Amino acid sequence: MAYRSLSGLASEPAAKQVQALQLCFSRETLNIVENLGLTNAQKKDQAQITAALKAHVDGQINETVER
């Protein structure tokens, strides 16, 4: 969030914010985002993309650590 504010992205259109966010993702992360089941409207909002991605990552259990 700090980067968005300091870089001026916060005042840019939503489409530009999403494009900047996607540039930070690896191919694997982009694939995960595409398969999160987001609607087209959600895919146009960087806050919803990051929230869904965070929920995906937080929802995974590392079995090795759990043992």
C-alpha positions in Angstrom: 0.0 0.0 0.0 2.8 2.4 0.8 4.3 1.9 -2.7 0.9 2.7 -4.3 0.7 5.9 -2.4 4.3 7.1 -2.8 4.5 6.2 -6.5 1.3 8.1 -7.3 -0.5 4.9 -8.4 -3.3 5.5 -5.9 -4.5 8.4 -8.0 -4.3 6.5 -11.3 -7.2 4.7 -12.9 -8.0 1.2 -11.6 -6.8 -0.5 -14.8 -3.4 1.1 -14.5 -3.1 0.0 -10.8 -4.0 -3.6 -11.8 -1.4 -3.6 -14.6 1.3 -2.3 -12.2 0.4 -5.1 -9.8 0.5 -7.8 -12.4 4.0 -6.6 -13.5 5.1 -7.6 -10.0 3.8 -11.2 -10.2 5.7 -14.2 -11.5 4.1 -16.4 -14.2 3.1 -18.8 -11.5 1.4 -16.2 -9.4 -0.4 -14.8 -12.5 -1.7 -18.4 -13.1 -2.9 -18.7 -9.5 -4.7 -15.3 -9.8 -6.4 -16.4 -13.0 -7.6 -19.6 -11.2 -8.9 -18.0 -8.0 -12.4 -17.7 -9.5 -12.6 -13.9 -9.5 -15.2 -12.3 -11.6 -14.3 -9.9 -14.4 -15.2 -6.9 -12.1 -13.0 -8.3 -9.3 -10.1 -8.7 -11.7 -10.2 -5.0 -12.4 -9.7 -4.0 -8.7 -6.2 -4.4 -7.3 -7.5 -4.5 -3.7 -9.8 -7.5 -4.5 -7.0 -9.3 -6.3 -4.5 -8.9 -3.4 -7.2 -9.9 -0.9 -8.1 -13.1 -2.8 -4.4 -13.9 -3.3 -3.8 -13.4 0.4 -6.7 -15.7 1.3 -5.3 -18.3 -1.0 -1.9 -18.2 0.5 -3.1 -18.0 4.1 -5.5 -21.0 3.4 -2.6 -23.3 2.6 -1.2 -25.6 5.3 2.4 -26.6 5.2 2.2 -30.3 6.3 5.9 -30.5 7.0 5.7 -27.5 9.4 2.5 -28.9 11.0 4.2 -32.2 11.8 
